[in-house]
Amino acid sequence: MPKINVLPKSIAELIAAGEVVERPASIVKEAVENSIDAGATHITIEIQRGGITYIRITDNGCGIANDDVPKAFLRHATSKIEKAVDLDSISTLGFRGEALAATSAVSRVEMFTKTIDEDFGTHYKIEGGEEVLYEEVGCPDGTTLIVRDLFYNTPARMKFLKKDVSEGTTVSAIIERQALSHHEIAFKLIRDGKQTLATSGDGKLSSAVYSVLGREISNTLIPVNLTLDGVKVTGLVCKPVSCRASRAYQFTFLNGRYVQSGTITAATEQAYKNSAMVGKFPVFVLGVEIPFETVDVNVHPAKTQVRFSDEKRVFTAVYNAVKNAILSGDTRPEIAVTPPKNNTFLHMTAEQYRQTAVKLPVQETKPQPKVEVEPEPKAEPVRLKADNTPFFLRDEFKPNVPEKKTVVDIVKEEPVQEVLKSEPIRHEVKVEEKEYSPKEEIKLIGEAFNTYIVAQKGDSIFMIDKHAAHERILFNKLKENHVIESQSLLVPVTVKLIGDEYTAMINNVSLLSEYGFEVEDFGNESVLVRAIPSMLSKEDAEGIIVEAAHSLVQKGNVDLERIDDILHTVACKAAIKAGYITSDIERLNLAIKVLSDNDIMYCPHGRPVAFEIKKYNLEKYFGRIQ
């Protein structure tokens, strides 16, 4: 058996540091939490190169006494707990006493701090866990912590850091969460010399949400406030119609600490059941307050996961709080009507208006002679072959039907591709030419609810979801061609993203350009959309970018799945929607395409495209056969 050795202090501290400091955001999180615990009302964070080379955190908190400064950098040195029983009711964000020790073990750290009772402040330097400078200086009340050259003495760990923009975005996400949970504190974030976040610290959650999430989202939120069985739930949630395509805009805070709680998330989303669209997720910023002794915050190194002593009580309180907010705060959407400029009538009194009125002559209406309309000839059942199948079936591309001609006449006289006025895809999908015997003829029966096409083929009737079918056809075509034409937007669209979704979007700009998107970094976790695929409308721009960003995060580096998700989203937005009015020829050609191609059985999201009802089963149901 190998001999057991006691590790030197320097190595032990490097190993311990690895448990706390994974990246710049880890340092920022621990330091900001210390500032909050110190009672600061103003906290400024400045980083360079994502925090890899420089981090500076300044607060106006209580500061650290001169004698306590060196002790603050020792492992397990803390002012938050003294006895084991204190762990049962932790009310502070930090309490382990490892942050400063771990940070100083892998970087060059400098601190300026002063308490209100001291005449002079303290300037302290420590590098690689070794004290370098300890002196009295003049400085304001509070603490300034400066961290330089992260992992300078452990270069092997540098390779695990991501690009500067990714690390900076992670830091930004940490500050945004703290700003939302502590809206009584004014936060300021400066990235590479540019201020990207500033909150007022006025104590209003709505103000913090406005600064962090933007005006558009903040305008859709309604307040939550309920105390039930000792659990207090406050915050803001969105109206059901404003749910998003991902969970990126969900923030949960337990006793002022950002946490990831499956119980709270499940309770919130359950409150939206039967109100929100399937596949959409609510936006919420919820604060839950419960007795400290009923929750364990010491189950995860980063303290982002917690364990409740009574999960059901928390679930019930959150569900009822959110449900009540939706029922009382959700209203019908309003249309904002802007009056025309320089409209003098808006400023007139009733008498002034009557004086300007002009009496118009009354015209007599002459009776119109009756016109006999010759009835149109009855059309034969429409039967087309696959070589006449169009696939781009929008309402604006409906063919113009001449007078006194049946659909059969139109198809015989005009090629289908001439009927369609434009083709937004660069290369046309070739439809396999195939001759059908009489049993394979496809006859259009009709349509139900402007959504489901009813067609007959052989001894079966098919119910076809035209949106799902068209979506699958477009998706197959996009995958086959791999080239999409782009259209520039007259007015670029700004889209606000959050954390990893913003990073994923910036890192995949070139990939998106291959599929018709022109996206660029707009700063402050926003992107500017200058062009979208020509088959989409401007109204689709924001939604599709949010969904694409979510897909890019979920699929990570799996290129094929990321590409498929982008194509799914484009096809879904471009496909004809349920309820759109379509012509007989459009419905028939879509039915022919679906029923002649076995690859069109499910939409890209897995929903069935068509259901089959066999003649045998109908006859058995109606008692024609036994």
N, C-alpha and C positions, 0 to 999 in steps of 0.2 A: 504494500500500500504506500502511495507517495507520502512524503513527510508533510505535515500540516504547518504552514507558516502564517504568522500574523502580518497582515499587509501594512506597509508604511502609511503614515497619515496622508501623504500626498496622493497615493494611489486610491486609498479608501475614499477620500473626498471627491476624486474624479468619478468614481463609480456611483457614489451617492448623488453627485450632481447630475448624472445621466438619468436618474429617476425623476428629477424635477425639471431640468432644463433640456427640452428637446429641440427648441427653436427659439427665435427672438420673441415670438408671441408668448411663450411660457414666461419669460422674464417680465414682459410688459404686464401680463395678467397678475402675477404675484406682486409686483411693485405697485400697480394701481390699487389692488385690493388693500395693501398696506396703507396707501394714502387715504382711502375711504375710511378704513378703521381708525385712522389718525384724526378724523373729523374734518377733512379738507372740504372746502366749498368751491375751490377752483383747482383743476388739475390740467396741466398741459403736457402732452406727449409729443416728442419729436423723434423721428427716426430717419436714418439714411441707409440706402441700399436694403430696404426691407427690415432694417434693424440689425443686420449682420455686422456692420462696421460701427454703428453709432445709435445709441438709445439715450434719450434724456427725458426724465420725468420730474416735473416740478409741481409741488403742492403747497398750500398754505395751511397745512395741518398743524398738529401740536408739536411736531419735531421730536428729536431724540436728545436727551441730556448728554453733555460731554462725556461723562464717565461711562455711559451705557453704549456709546458708539462702537467700540471694539467688540463688546459682548454681542452686539446685534449680528455680527458676522460669524459667530460660532454656531455650529450645528445644534439644533434643538434649543436655541435661545429664543424665547418668546415672552411677551407680556400678556398673552391672551389666556393662558391656563396655568394653574399651579398644582392642582390635585387631580387624581384620576376621575373624581366625580364631576369635574368640570367638563369632561368629554360628553356627558349626558345632556348638556344644555349649551351648546356652542352657538353664540349669537354674532360672532365676528366672521369676516370672510376668510382671513388667514389666522392660523393658530399653531401650526407645526414648528415654526421657527427654522425652516430649511431654505427659504427663498434666497436670502442674502448670502448665506454660506455656499449654496450651490452655484449661484451666479458668479461669485468671486473666484470660485475654483476653476472656471473655464473662460474667464475674460478679465479685462482690466477695468476695475470699478473705482469710481470716485464719488464721494458724497459730501454735500454741504448741508448742514442741518443746524437748527437753533430752536430752542424753546422760548416761550414768551417771558419766562423768569430769568433767562440768562442775558448777560450784557454782551457776550460774544458768542459767535457760532463755532462750529467744528468743521474742519476740513480733513477728510480721511481718505487715504488711497490704499487699495489692496489689489494685488495682481497674483493670479494663480494661487490664491489662498494665503499669500504672504503679505504682511503689513509693509507698506512702503512709506507712508507719510501720515502723521497724526499731529495736527496743530490747531490753534485758535485763529479764527478769522472773523471779519465782519460780514454778515449775510442776513437776509430777512428771515422772519419767523417761518417755520415750515421746513421742508426737506427737498433737496434736489439730488437725484440719483443719476449718474452718468455711467453708461456701460459701453465699453469700446472693444472691438476686435474679438467678437464671440468665437470661441473654440480655437483661439490662437495657439494654445498649448496642446490641443487634441485635434490635429489636422485630419485624422481619419474620420472624424464626425462631420467635417465640413461637407463631405461628398453626399451626405444625406439631406442637406438643405436644398430647398427648391429655388427657383429663380427669384430674383429680387422682388418682382411684382407679386409673385405668389406669397412670399413671406410677408410683404407689406400688406397684402389684402387680408391675411390671417390676423395680423396685428389690428387692422382696421375693424375686423369683425369683433375682436375682443372689446375694443373701445365702444363700439356701437351697442353691444350688450350691456356694458356698464352704464352707458348714458341712458338707456331705456329703463334700467332697474333703479338708477339713482338720479332721477330727474331734478332733484334738489341741488345737484352739483353741476357746475359749468365745466364741460369738457372741451378741450381743443386738441385736435390732432394735426400735426404738420409732417408731411411726407416729402422728403427731398426738397425742402424749402417751400413747399406749397401747402397751404392750409386746406384740408379736405373735409374737416368736420368741426363744427362749433355748435354747442348747445347753450341755451340761455341760463339754465340752472334756476328757473323761476318756480320749480316745484310742480309744474303741470306736466302730466304724462303726454298730453296732446302736443305740447311744444317739442318735447324730445322726439316723439314719433315723427313730427313734421321735419325735424332736422335730420333724422336718421333715414327714414323710409321715403320721404318726399311728400309733396302736396297731394298727388293723385291718390296714393294709398291712404293717407291720413284723412282725406275727405270722405272715405267710404266706411269709416269706423264708427261704432256705437259703443257707449260706455257699459261696463259691467260692474256691479257692486252688490254683493250678497254675502251675508254671514249665516252659515248654517252648521249647527252642531259643533261649534268651536272652530270652524274653518272659515276664514275670511277670503273672499275672492274678489279682486278688483282688476281693472284694466280696460282694454279696448278690444273689440272683435269686429270683423267685417260683416257687412250684410251678405246674405247667401248669394246674391247675384254677383258679388265682387270676389268670390273665391278664386284662387290662383291655380296654376297648373302644377305647382310643386309646394313642398312644405318649407321652402326657404324663408318664408315670412312668418314663422311661428316662433315666439319667444316666451319662455316660461321662467318665472323667477319665484323661488321659494325662500321666504324670509329675507328677501333682498339679494339672493344669490342665484345666478343663472344656472339652471339645471336642465337636463334632458330626462324627462319623466314620461314613460309610456302610459302611466295611469292618467296623468293630466291631459296628455295629447289625445288619448282614446276617448276620454270623457268629453272633451271639447268637440271632436269630430262627430261623436255620437249625437250631440245636440243639433248638428246640422243635417242629420239624416232626414231624407225626404224633402229637404229644402234646397240643398246645393246639388249641382250637376254631378253626375258620376265622373270620377277622375279629377275633380277639382277639390282643392284643399283650402280650409279657412285661413285667413290672416288673423293673427291674434298676438297681443302683448298682455299676458296675464301675470298678475302677482298673487301668489297664494301665501297666506300667513297662517301658521299653525303653531301650537306650543312646541318649543325647541326640543323638549324631551320626547316628542312623538315622532321624530325623524332622525335618521342616522346619516350625517353628511360625510362620514369618514370611511365610506366604502369604496372610494375611487381616488387615486392619487391626485387627479386634477379637480376633485370635488364637484364634478359636473353630474354625477349620478347619485341618487339618494335612495333611501329605503324607508318606507312608512311603516309604522306599527299597526295602522289600520287603513289599508288601501281602499276599502269600500267607502269609508267615510269621506275620504278625499275625493274619490270619483263622484259620489253623489252630490257633494257640494259644488264641484266644478260644473258638472252637467246641468244642475238646476240654475246656477248663476248665468251660464252662457245661454241656456234655453230661454230664460226669462228676458235676457237682453235682446235676443232675436225677436221674440214675440212683441216686445214693447217698443223696440227701436227701429225695426225694419218697416219701411214704407214703400209705396210705389215710386219708381224713378220719376223724377221731374225733368221736364224739358226747359232749359233756360232760353228764353226768347229775348234777344237783344234788340232794342228799338233802333230804328234807323237814325243815323246822324242828321242833324240840322232839320229835324221834323218839327216845324213850328206848331203843328196841331197839338203836340204834347203839352205845350205851355199856354194854350188858349183856355179862356173860360167858356162855359156853355153858350153864353150870349154871343161872344165873339165868333164862335164856331158857326152859330146859326146865321150870322150876318154874312159869312163867306159862302154859305151854301147856295148853289145855283139850281133852280128848278129845271129839270130836264124834260123835254117833250116826251109824251107817251106815244109809243108806236103801237099801232093795231096789229095784232097777230092774225095773219090770213091762214085759213085752214089749208093744209097741204093735201094735194090729190093723192089718192091711194095708188100704190104701185104694186102690181101683181109680181110676185117673186116666184120664178119657176123653180120647183123643187129640184134639189141636186140628185143626180142618179145615185142609187144605192151602191156603195163600194163593196167590192168583194173582200173576203178576209185577207188581210195583208200577210204575205209570206215572202220573206227575203232570205237570200243566202248570205253566208258569212263574208263573201268578198265585197259586200256593200256596207260593212259595219263601221260606223264612226264611233269614236270613243269619248270625244270631248263634248260633253252634253250639258252645257250651261243654257240657262233660259235666254241669255242675250244672243245665243247662236241658233235660235230657232229658225227653221227655214221659212221663207215667205211662200205661202201656198197660193197659187193663182186661182182665179175663180173657176168654178165648175170643173175642177180636176180632183180626182181622188189621190190618196197617198200613193197608190199603185202607179198612177200616171206619172206622178212626180219622179218616183224612183226610176221608172223606165226612161224618162226624158232627160233627167239631169243626174250626173254622177254625184254621189253623196259628198265627196270632198269639195265640190263647187257650192253646195248648199251651205257648208260651214264656211263662215266668212274669214276666219283667221285660225292660225295654228300656233299656239305659243311655245310648243316644244320644237326644238331645232330639227330633230330627226323623227320621221314618222315610223310608228310601229307597224310592221308588216303583219297583216292578219293572214293566218294560214288559210289558203284557198281550199275549200272542201265542198264537194257536192253532197247534197242530202237526198236521201230517198224520201218518198211521201211520208213514211213513218217518222222521219226526222224533221219534218217541217215544223216551224215554230209560228204559232199564231198568237197575236196579242188579244187578250180578253179585255183588259182594262187596267184601272189603277184604283187603289184604295187610299184614302186620306192624303192624296198627293205625295205619297211616300213609298207605297208598296205596289210594284208592278205585278200584274197577274197575267201569266202566259201559259200556253198549252204546247206541249211537245210530246208527240206520240200518245201514250196512254197515261200521261201525268200532267198535273197542273203545278206550276211553280209560283211561289210568292217570293218576289225579289226585292230586297231593300236597295233602292236605287243609289242612296248615298254610299252605303257600304260597298256596293258593286263598283261604282265609279271610282271610289277611293282606291280599291284594289287594282283596277285597270291602270290608273295613273301611276300608282306605286310600281307596278310591273314595268311600265314604260320608262319611268325614271331610272330604274335599276338597269334596264337594258341599254338605254342611250348614254347615261352617265354625263349628259350635257344639258344644261338648263339655261335658257335665255334669261337675261336680267333686264329689269326696267328701273331707271333712276327715279327717285322720288323728287317731286318738285320742291317739297319742304321735308328735309330729313327728320326722322323720328328719333327722339331721345328715349332710351329705355333704361330704367333703374334696375340694377341687379344687386344681389346680396352675396358677399363672401366668395365661396368657391365657385358659384355660378358666374360671377364676374370674371374671375381668374380663368375659368374654363373657356369663356367666350373670347377673351383676349388672346389666349394661347392657341385658339383654333380659327383665327381670322382667315388664314389661307385655305383651310379646309372648307369653311363656309363659302368662300369666294367661288369655289368649284361648283357650288350648287346655287349660284345666282344671287348670293347675299354680298353686299358691300358694307362691312361693319368696321368701325374704328373706335379706339379708346377715346372717351369723352371726359375721363377723369371722374373722381368722386364716386367710383363704382357705378358709372353709367357708360353706356355705349351709344354711339350715333349710327343709325341705320340710314345709309344713303341709297341703297338699292335692294330690291327684293326680286324673287323670281317673277317673271312676267305673267304667270298664271294666277298670281295672287293680287289682292287689292291692298291699298294702303292701310285699311282698317285691320288687316291681318298682321301687320308688321310687328306690333308690340307683343301680341300673344304668341306668335311663332318664335320670336327671339327668346322669350321667357321659357317656352317649352324646349327649344333647342338647347338652351343653356342648362336646363335641368337634365336633359338626356346626356349631355356631354359630361356632367358630373357623375351621373349614375353609372355610365359605361366605362369611365376611367380611360384606359389606354387601349381598349378593345376597338380597333379601328372599324372593323366590319359592322359591329353593333352600333357604333356611333353614327356611321353613315346611314344605316338602315333607319335609325330613329329620326334623323333629319329628313329623310325621304318620306317616312310615315307622316311627319308633321306637315310637310309641303303638300302631300297628296290629300291629307284630310282637309286642310284649309281650302284647297283648290277644287275639291269635289263638289258636285251639285248637292245641295242640302235637302234634307227631308222637308217637304212642304212646298218646294219650288214647283212651279207649273211647267210641265214639259209636254211636247207634242207627241202624237201617236208615233211618228217616225223615230223620234228620239227614244221613246220607250221601247219600241220594237227592236231597234238596233242594239240597244243596251241588253235586252233579253237575249238576242242572238249571240252577242259577244259572251255573255255569262254562261249560257247553256251549251256553247260550243268549245269552251276552254276550261278544262278541268283544273287549271291553276287558279281559277277565280272561284274559290269555294269559301274563303274566309277573308275578311278585311285585314289590313295589316295589324290591327289591334286584337285580332282573334275572334271577332264576332262573325257569325255565319252570314253569308251573302244571300242565300236562297234556301227555302224549304220546299220539299216535294210532297205532293199529295197524289197518290196513285188512284187511277180510275177504279181499280178493284176495291180499294178501301171505301171509296165514296159509294159504290154500288152496294157494298155490304152494309154500310151505315144506313142507306135509304131502304134496305130490305129488298133490293132487286135480286140479290143472290144470297144464298144461305151459307 
